[in-house]
Amino acid sequence: MDLSELGFDSWFEQRREELRKQGLGVARVARVERDRYLLRSDRGEIAGVLSGNLQFSARSADDLPCVGDWVLVRYHDADTRAIVHAVLPRKTLLRRKSAGAAVDYQMMVANIDHVFIVQSCDRDFNLRRMERYLVMASDGHVEPIILLSKTDLVTPADVRKRLSEITGARIDARVIAFSTRTGDGLDAIQRVLERGKTYCLLGSSGVGKTTLLNHLLGGEVFETAPVRDRDGRGRHTTARRQLTILRNGALLIDTPGLRELGMLGVGASIDEMFSDIQQMSTLCRFNDCTHTTEVGCAILKAIQSGDLTEERYQSYLKLKKESAFHEMSYAQRRKKDRQFGRMVKAAMKHHRKT
C-alpha cells in the first residue's frame, strides 16, 4: 500500500524533512494498547514499540504517539517489527481534559480530515453536549459533520424538530440524518467519504457508531450491543480507538463512547463556536460589561427579545468558566513540574561535582 493511501501528503513530507532523521521509515499509528502499537505502512501492518529516548524525552503524554499519528520508525526482524523514534507534527487533532480529577490533556486521535459527531434522534439528543463536541473539533482544526442516527425510532416530524433545534442553536455544521436499519441517509454519508482521507466517529455509547462502521465495512466486523431499555444508554463495545480502511479507501477511526468531555484551554474555540454571542458583546455600553445586571448590556437585551436563548448563553458561560478554571490549574501544575525538574537537575549537577 502506498503511503498516500494512508493519508501521507506533502505537508507531512515537509515535516519529516525538517526533523532531519535519516534512515528511518514512515508509518501511521492504527491502534495503541498501553506501550504497544499497531502500525500501518507501505510494508503492511507491523507491531511497534517506542524507543527509550522517545519515552524518556517526552514532557507529557501529548508527546507520545496516538491513533492517527505519523511516526518515524526503524524496521527490524525482516520488517515484522518496528521501533518508533519520533512523532511527526500533527496537522489536526482531537483532545479533551483527562477524565476524573486529573488536570491534563488526553490525546484522542490525530491527523483527521473530518469528525463525525454522532447523536441519536431519540433520548441521546443533547444540544449542550453537541456544542462541547463542536468546540473540541474547532480547537483541533477539524471540520465537523453531525450525524443524527436511528431516525427509524422517531417520526419524520421528530427528525425535522431536531434539525430545527440545531439550526436554532446557530450551529452551521453539515447535518446528515440516517438509519442503518432502513438505509435512509447512508448514501449521503458514503458520498462524504473520500479515498485517502481520514474520518473519526465521536459520540456517546449506544448512538450507533460501531453499527455504522460495520455497515461501511460491509459486515459484522466489530462487536455491537443493544442499548438499555430503562435509560437508552449503550454499553461500551468499542474498547479502544482503531484506524480502519473502508472498502472505498477512506480511513475511519472508531472511538469508545465518551462519558466525560471536560474543556481545558479552549477559550478561543468557545468564542468561535459562540461567535454570535461574542459579536453581541461588542455592542454593550460598557467595555467591562459582565453581562449580568448592567444597563445597556446587548446580550441581556438579546435574551429578553428572544434573539438569544437563555440555555445557549448559560452553556457559553459554563464552558468559558470550566475552560479557564482548568487552564489555570494546568498552568500551575506545569510550573510546579518545571520547578521540580530544575531542582532535580541542580541536585544531579551537585552530585557529579562531589
Stockholm file with secondary structure:
# STOCKHOLM 1.0

chainA/1-354         MDLSELGFDSWFEQRREELRKQGLGVARVARVERDRYLLRSDRGEIAGVLSGNLQFSARSADDLPCVGDWVLVRYHDADTRAIVHAVLPRKTLLRRKSAGAAVDYQMMVANIDHVFIVQSCDRDFNLRRMERYLVMASDGHVEPIILLSKTDLVTPADVRKRLSEITGARIDARVIAFSTRTGDGLDAIQRVLERGKTYCLLGSSGVGKTTLLNHLLGGEVFETAPVRDRDGRGRHTTARRQLTILRNGALLIDTPGLRELGMLGVGASIDEMFSDIQQMSTLCRFNDCTHTTEVGCAILKAIQSGDLTEERYQSYLKLKKESAFHEMSYAQRRKKDRQFGRMVKAAMKHHRKT
#=GR chainA/1-354 SS CCGGGGTCCHHHHHHHHHHTCTTCEEEEEEEEETTEEEEEETTEEEEEEECHHHHHHCSSGGGSCCBTCEEEEEEETTTTEEEEEEECCCSSEEEEECSSSCCSEEEEEESCSEEEEEEESSTTCCHHHHHHHHHHHHHTTCEEEEEEECGGGSCHHHHHHHHHHHHHTTCCSEEEECCTTTCTTHHHHHHHCCTTCEEEEEECTTSSHHHHHHHHHTSCCSCCCCCCTTTCCCCCCCCSCEEEECTTSCEEEECCCCSCCCCCSCHHHHHHHTHHHHHHHTTSSSTTCCSSSCTTCHHHHHHHHTSSCHHHHHHHHHHHHHHHHHHHHHHHHHHHHHHHHHHHHHHHHHHHHC
#=GC SS_cons         CCGGGGTCCHHHHHHHHHHTCTTCEEEEEEEEETTEEEEEETTEEEEEEECHHHHHHCSSGGGSCCBTCEEEEEEETTTTEEEEEEECCCSSEEEEECSSSCCSEEEEEESCSEEEEEEESSTTCCHHHHHHHHHHHHHTTCEEEEEEECGGGSCHHHHHHHHHHHHHTTCCSEEEECCTTTCTTHHHHHHHCCTTCEEEEEECTTSSHHHHHHHHHTSCCSCCCCCCTTTCCCCCCCCSCEEEECTTSCEEEECCCCSCCCCCSCHHHHHHHTHHHHHHHTTSSSTTCCSSSCTTCHHHHHHHHTSSCHHHHHHHHHHHHHHHHHHHHHHHHHHHHHHHHHHHHHHHHHHHHC
//
